[in-house]
Amino acid sequence: MVQQQVENKWQHFVGVICLNLTTRQQVKRVLPTFFKLWPTPEIFIDAEEDDVKEVIKPLGMMNVRTTRLFRMTHDYFTWDG
């Protein structure tokens, strides 16, 4: 399960965005690399968009997903949950 690969709420949100319109098997192959490079939102927010696109490319919709991941991360910093 994808939930077994996440360590915090932000990583859970990343997993949800990645799961949109793709399979769990595809996401399970991508998340370990993603979280190795960007384990926290503080590190991810400074990532280069092209690097993120390259990592999530196997999931498809890499431009849309990258935009959503950065938007969610920005919102995460002001979220009171």
Steps between C-alpha positions, in 0.01 A plus 500: 500500500610854430419600861787277615746720309410828672633638828299820545191689383682685221627171355145366517377797297777442246385139467139607446600743224713233336219243516260719302424324168772235534554167668632420844777287346632794298495730802675244721793500255528881496452598866824353640708712261280805558528476878873427489553826311236704683408344835342816642302796367782733608740322267248448220395866475851584373505218242543573132178439307685312227646259759155431644357444152773250420430296815121491456506464121407127511166597659393717207362852522836617635429871439165490680635289787803723546281810520270329749789376713653847528160662566416243767840544664461876508153461655634241746717765665194709588268210578384487861415127502 
